[in-house]
Amino acid sequence: MAASKGNLGIDPAGGEPTAQILRLDPSWQQACLALDQRALNGLWTAEQWRRELDDPRRLCIGLVQPEALLGVACGWMVADELHITAVAVDPDRRRSGHGGVLLKALLQRARQHGAVHATLEVASDNVAALALYAKAGFRTAGSRSEYYSDGRDALIQWCRIPSAPSPTSAA
């Protein structure tokens, strides 16, 4: 599977091989679809994943450990804004920091593409996701009643994407 490597990797606990952040391309469609089924209960169709992975205005990155997709984070660039469309981690790999690594990497890449702020919708009862987004600086700006197909409400969240720290010289 082809993808462009990022310079961000993590070394998960347990002595497993280092995971890498990669920009995903259409060759990852089946892996994304399988992860979607496991982590998001089939939120997107194969065609939606193909568009997500194929459109240059969309950023889709994955946390990959030798040929295994552990998680994804995707978003659309609209002018100077990143609209985050998905953050998902394999259920067997949750609670190990993978979601935070993916979200941080997605925000950094969006900043490199000119984004200065980000937005997303999150289920109002998704406590884990709300904690993840709060830690990244997201704040609730509104809500959408019965946004999800199961009738749950969504919270609209925004954050300003911090500039990359400037290098400092030693005195």
TAMO-V886144 format. One line per field, one symbol per residue. ss: DSSP state (~ for helix, > for strand, _ for the rest). phi: phi as a letter, one per 40 degrees, with the letter a starting at -180 (. if undefined). Layout:
# TAMO-V886144
ss->???
phi->???
This chain:
# TAMO-V886144
ss->__>>>>>>>>________>>>>>>_~~~~~~~~~~~~~~~_____~~~~~~~~~___>>>>>>>>__>>>>>>>>>>>__>>>>>>>>>_~~~____~~~~~~~~~~~~~~~____>>>>>>>___~~~~~~~~~___>>>>>>_________>>>>>>>___________
phi->.caccbcbbbbccggcdccbcbccbdccdccccccddccbfgcbcdcccccccccccbbbbbcbbegbccabababcbfbbbbcbababddcbcgbgccccccccccccccccgcbabbabadcbccccccdccccgcbcbiabcfccccgccbccbbaccccccccbccc
